[in-house]
Amino acid sequence: MGLFSIGKKKNLQAQKEHEKSTVNSKESENITEKSEQNQFIQKAGACVVTKSLLNGSSKLKWLFRENNSIGTGWVAFGNTDTQEYINKVENLSVVDFNTLANIEPAVRNVFYMPYGTDLEFCFDDSGKYFVDTKTGEEIRQAVKHPVQIAFEKNLKFLNKENYDLSFFNGLFQRSDKIQTFTVGLADFPSGSVVLADPLVYLGNKKYQTVLNRHIPKGSYKVELSIFYSNLVGIRVAAARININNKPAVRYELAMPKGYSIENFNEKGVFSFFGVDSGIACITDESLADEFSDFIKEWRNKNTDKEIYNDYFMQLFQKSYEKNPSLQRKNGDFLLWNLPKSNNIIIMFTSGMGDGIYSAYWGFDENGNISNLTVPFINPEFF
């Protein structure tokens, strides 16, 4: 945006000061215009535009985004705006981004582009589009939200036959972004391991996943990889049960009962489990049956209620109150005793939520099962 490269930062700072002093003036009323126009982007935030764009005396020409502390940071200039014109702070207005989108809907395509973006708006026989003034790239399609981009990358990454040992180790290696937290001991009275969404599939013989290998009967620590992301906040990146507390030297995809790794990718063989409530668990097959009985009994007694909203939600919230720095406000993990046997099932949120996830057996140097790990997130994407 060469025409306005000189002085634009200075004028935006002046505009900030101007807005502070005229918050009750007619100039600032533009911020409230969003209720009278199409809301293309909910809670979009403010942007700076020239009055020539607002009154229709110019057409959109330049659009750039800076970390200027004014809402979204987007700034728009018209094709007739001169340096002299934008030098006058009274020719700039702060409005909701949707106001600009109502003037030129094409700006919705670039809303999620990062700070530092510098664009020229063009239109010709091929349509309307933006040109990145730094790279010359033409932008004709909507740029995805950074979270969506990361989510899609993560989705493609999951459920592979295997990963490097460094990936599994990194999930539970303490850093400024990752903390390992032991929720507690989960019970495995039969040693037959089940993976499932506890609120949707646990206890359902058809949809829960019983694994091909058994572990010794007992109680095992459930550890969570708590990931702190600037993009998506606190998330559970992975969960694992430690079987013998020895380091794993290799990992193998955990196949369902009756199948081995040689059956991976065979038609009708599914080496994953589904999550539809955003919550997962690793538990014992016998406890899955007991849990199913509990759910049926509870629902029969509470026909007008819902199992999460009216039972588990308050328990997850109490978990949050106990460990607020490790989870989101609704709670991300729960250590729960089955009412009849008092055996413990541990539930936890599944990374970015609903999806399909796979587990991996970790083996120590002697070939014994060391742990069972379920990755939900590759932290590198977020």
C-alpha positions in Angstrom: 0.0 0.0 0.0 2.7 2.4 -1.1 0.6 5.5 -1.4 -0.2 5.5 2.3 3.0 3.9 3.7 4.1 7.2 5.2 2.3 8.5 8.3 -0.5 5.9 8.5 0.6 4.6 12.0 0.8 8.2 13.3 -2.7 8.9 12.1 -4.2 5.7 13.5 -2.7 6.7 16.9 -4.3 10.1 16.5 -7.6 8.4 15.6 -7.4 6.3 18.9 -7.0 9.5 20.9 -9.8 11.2 18.9 -12.2 8.3 19.6 -11.5 8.6 23.3 -12.5 12.2 23.4 -15.6 11.8 21.2 -17.1 8.6 22.5 -20.5 10.3 22.9 -20.3 12.3 19.7 -22.0 11.6 16.4 -18.8 10.2 15.0 -18.8 7.3 17.4 -22.4 6.5 16.7 -21.2 4.5 13.7 -20.2 1.7 16.1 -23.8 1.1 16.9 -24.9 0.8 13.3 -24.4 -3.0 13.4 -27.9 -3.5 14.7 -29.3 -1.9 11.6 -27.4 -3.9 9.0 -26.5 -7.4 7.9 -24.4 -9.1 10.6 -22.1 -11.2 8.3 -19.7 -11.9 11.2 -21.0 -12.2 14.7 -19.1 -10.1 17.2 -16.7 -9.0 14.5 -15.2 -6.1 16.3 -14.3 -2.6 15.1 -12.2 -1.4 12.2 -11.1 2.0 10.8 -12.6 3.3 7.6 -12.4 6.6 5.8 -15.6 8.7 5.7 -15.4 8.7 1.9 -16.2 5.0 2.0 -19.0 5.5 4.5 -20.7 8.2 2.4 -20.1 6.5 -0.9 -17.9 9.1 -2.5 -15.1 6.5 -2.9 -14.9 2.7 -3.5 -12.7 0.3 -1.5 -9.2 0.3 -2.7 -6.7 -0.5 0.2 -7.2 -2.8 3.1 -4.5 -3.6 5.7 -4.4 -5.0 9.2 -2.2 -3.8 12.0 -2.0 -4.5 15.7 -3.1 -0.9 16.4 -5.4 -1.7 19.4 -8.5 -0.6 17.5 -10.8 -3.6 17.4 -9.8 -6.0 14.7 -6.9 -3.9 13.4 -8.4 -3.7 9.9 -8.1 -0.3 8.2 -9.8 0.5 4.9 -9.2 3.4 2.4 -11.1 4.4 -0.7 -9.8 4.9 -4.3 -10.2 8.6 -4.1 -8.5 9.0 -0.7 -5.2 10.9 -0.8 -2.4 11.1 1.8 -3.6 14.6 2.6 -7.1 13.3 3.2 -6.2 10.5 5.6 -3.8 12.8 7.4 -6.9 14.5 8.9 -8.1 12.4 11.7 -11.6 13.8 11.3 -11.8 11.9 8.0 -11.4 8.5 9.7 -14.2 6.7 11.6 -14.3 3.6 13.8 -17.1 1.3 12.8 -18.1 -2.3 13.2 -16.4 -4.5 10.6 -19.9 -5.5 9.4 -20.4 -1.9 8.4 -17.5 -2.3 6.0 -18.8 -5.7 4.9 -22.1 -4.1 4.0 -20.3 -1.5 1.9 -18.1 -4.2 0.2 -19.1 -7.8 1.0 -15.8 -9.1 -0.5 -13.9 -8.1 2.7 -15.5 -11.1 4.5 -13.1 -13.3 2.5 -10.0 -11.8 4.2 -11.4 -11.2 7.7 -9.2 -13.9 9.3 -5.9 -12.9 7.6 -3.2 -12.1 10.2 -1.7 -8.8 11.4 0.7 -7.4 8.8 -1.7 -8.2 5.9 -1.6 -5.4 3.2 -4.1 -5.8 0.4 -5.3 -4.0 -2.7 -8.9 -4.5 -3.8 -9.4 -5.2 -7.5 -12.3 -6.0 -9.8 -12.4 -6.8 -13.5 -14.2 -9.2 -15.8 -13.1 -12.1 -13.7 -14.8 -10.7 -10.6 -13.7 -9.1 -7.3 -10.6 -10.1 -5.5 -7.7 -8.9 -3.4 -4.0 -8.8 -4.2 -1.4 -9.2 -1.5 0.8 -6.2 -2.0 3.8 -8.0 -0.4 3.6 -11.3 -2.5 1.4 -10.4 -5.5 -0.9 -13.3 -4.6 -4.5 -13.0 -5.7 -7.0 -13.9 -3.0 -10.4 -14.9 -4.5 -11.6 -17.4 -2.0 -12.5 -17.0 1.7 -9.5 -17.4 4.0 -10.3 -19.8 6.7 -10.2 -19.1 10.4 -6.8 -20.1 11.9 -8.6 -22.5 14.3 -10.3 -24.2 11.3 -7.0 -24.5 9.5 -5.4 -26.1 12.5 -8.4 -28.3 13.1 -8.2 -29.7 9.6 -4.5 -30.3 9.8 -5.0 -32.1 13.0 -7.8 -34.2 11.6 -5.6 -35.4 8.8 -2.8 -36.2 11.2 -4.8 -38.4 13.5 -5.4 -42.2 13.3 -2.3 -43.2 11.4 -0.7 -46.6 11.8 2.1 -45.1 13.8 4.2 -42.1 14.6 7.7 -41.4 15.6 8.7 -42.1 19.2 9.5 -38.4 19.6 5.8 -37.5 19.0 4.6 -39.7 21.8 7.3 -38.5 24.2 6.7 -34.9 23.3 3.0 -35.1 24.3 4.0 -35.7 27.9 7.2 -33.7 28.1 6.8 -30.7 30.3 7.3 -27.3 28.6 5.9 -23.8 28.6 2.9 -25.2 26.6 2.5 -28.7 28.0 1.9 -29.9 31.6 1.4 -33.5 32.6 -1.3 -34.0 35.1 -2.2 -37.3 36.9 -6.0 -37.3 37.4 -6.0 -40.4 39.6 -6.2 -44.1 39.5 -8.7 -45.8 37.2 -9.8 -49.4 38.0 -9.4 -52.3 35.6 -10.9 -55.3 37.4 -10.9 -57.6 34.3 -7.9 -56.2 32.4 -10.1 -55.9 29.2 -9.6 -52.3 28.0 -12.4 -50.3 26.4 -12.3 -47.0 24.6 -15.5 -45.0 24.3 -17.4 -41.8 24.6 -18.9 -42.4 28.1 -22.0 -40.3 27.5 -22.9 -41.8 24.2 -21.3 -45.2 23.5 -19.9 -46.7 26.7 -21.6 -50.0 27.4 -22.9 -50.2 23.9 -21.5 -53.5 22.5 -21.8 -52.3 19.0 -20.1 -48.9 19.2 -17.6 -49.1 22.1 -14.1 -50.3 21.2 -12.8 -53.3 23.1 -9.0 -53.6 22.5 -7.1 -56.7 21.3 -4.7 -56.8 24.2 -5.3 -57.3 27.9 -3.5 -55.6 30.8 -3.0 -57.1 34.2 -5.9 -56.6 36.6 -5.4 -53.6 38.8 -5.6 -49.8 39.1 -3.5 -47.5 36.9 -2.6 -43.9 36.8 -4.4 -41.9 34.2 -2.3 -39.0 32.9 -3.4 -36.1 30.8 -1.3 -33.9 28.5 -2.6 -30.4 29.3 -1.8 -28.2 26.4 -1.9 -24.4 26.7 -2.5 -22.8 23.3 -2.7 -19.1 22.3 -5.1 -20.1 19.5 -7.5 -22.5 21.3 -6.8 -22.1 25.0 -6.5 -25.0 27.4 -7.0 -28.4 25.8 -6.4 -32.1 26.6 -3.8 -33.0 24.0 -3.5 -36.7 25.0 -4.4 -39.2 27.6 -2.6 -42.3 28.8 -2.7 -45.1 31.4 0.7 -46.1 32.8 0.9 -49.9 33.1 4.4 -50.6 34.4 5.9 -47.1 34.7 8.7 -47.9 32.4 9.6 -45.8 29.4 8.2 -47.0 26.0 10.7 -47.6 23.3 8.2 -48.3 20.6 4.4 -47.9 19.9 1.9 -49.9 18.1 -1.7 -49.1 17.0 -4.2 -50.6 19.4 -6.5 -52.8 17.3 -10.0 -53.9 18.3 -10.6 -57.3 19.8 -10.1 -60.1 17.4 -7.7 -58.2 15.1 -4.0 -57.6 14.9 -1.9 -54.8 13.4 -1.8 -56.9 10.2 -5.5 -56.2 9.7 -5.0 -52.4 9.7 -6.8 -50.8 6.7 -8.7 -54.0 5.9 -12.3 -53.4 4.9 -14.7 -53.4 7.9 -11.9 -53.2 10.5 -12.0 -49.9 12.4 -9.0 -49.1 14.5 -10.5 -46.1 16.3 -13.4 -45.1 18.5 -16.0 -42.3 18.1 -16.6 -39.3 20.3 -19.9 -37.4 19.9 -20.2 -35.6 23.2 -16.6 -34.2 23.3 -15.7 -36.5 26.2 -13.8 -39.8 26.1 -12.5 -42.4 28.5 -10.3 -45.5 28.8 -11.9 -48.0 31.1 -12.5 -51.7 31.8 -15.0 -53.8 29.9 -16.7 -54.9 33.0 -17.1 -51.4 34.2 -18.6 -50.4 30.9 -21.4 -52.8 31.5 -21.9 -51.5 35.0 -21.9 -47.9 33.7 -24.5 -48.8 31.1 -26.7 -50.2 33.8 -26.3 -47.0 35.8 -27.3 -44.8 32.8 -30.4 -46.9 32.1 -31.5 -46.8 35.7 -30.8 -43.0 36.0 -32.8 -42.3 32.8 -35.7 -44.4 34.0 -35.9 -42.4 37.2 -35.3 -39.0 35.4 -37.4 -39.3 32.3 -37.5 -35.5 31.8 -33.8 -34.9 32.3 -30.5 -35.2 30.4 -27.5 -37.2 31.7 -24.9 -34.5 31.1 -26.8 -31.3 31.9 -28.6 -32.7 34.9 -25.9 -35.0 36.4 -22.4 -34.9 35.1 -22.1 -31.2 34.3 -22.1 -30.2 38.0 -19.4 -32.8 38.7 -17.2 -31.6 35.9 -17.6 -28.0 37.2 -16.5 -29.1 40.7 -13.5 -30.7 39.1 -12.7 -27.3 37.5 -13.1 -25.6 40.9 -10.5 -28.0 42.3 -8.0 -27.5 39.5 -8.9 -24.3 37.6 -5.5 -23.8 36.0 -5.6 -27.1 34.3 -8.9 -27.0 32.5 -11.6 -24.8 31.0 -14.5 -23.5 33.1 -16.9 -26.3 32.3 -14.3 -28.8 33.4 -12.1 -31.0 31.2 -11.7 -34.1 33.4 -13.6 -36.1 36.0 -12.6 -38.9 38.4 -15.9 -40.7 39.0 -16.9 -43.6 41.2 -19.6 -46.0 40.0 -22.3 -46.0 42.6 -22.6 -49.7 43.1 -19.1 -51.1 42.9 -17.3 -47.8 43.8 -14.8 -48.6 41.0 -13.3 -45.5 39.3 -13.8 -44.4 35.8 -11.9 -41.3 34.6 -13.4 -39.1 31.9 -11.7 -36.3 29.9 -12.4 -34.0 27.0 -11.1 -35.1 23.6 -8.8 -32.3 22.4 -10.8 -30.2 19.9 -14.0 -32.2 20.6 -16.0 -34.7 18.6 -14.2 -37.0 16.1 -12.6 -40.4 15.8 -9.5 -41.2 17.8 -7.0 -44.1 18.0 -5.0 -45.5 20.9 -1.4 -46.8 20.8 0.2 -49.4 23.0 3.6 -48.4 24.3 6.2 -51.2 24.8 9.2 -51.1 27.1 12.7 -52.5 26.2 11.6 -56.0 27.3 8.6 -56.0 25.0 6.1 -55.6 27.8 3.2 -53.1 27.7 4.3 -49.9 29.2 1.3 -47.6 28.6 -1.7 -47.0 26.4 -1.8 -43.5 24.9 -4.6 -41.7 23.0 -3.5 -38.6 21.1 -6.1 -35.9 20.5 -4.0 -33.0 19.3 -0.6 -32.5 17.6 0.5 -29.4 19.6 2.6 -28.2 16.6 -0.6 -27.3 14.7 -2.0 -25.0 17.5 
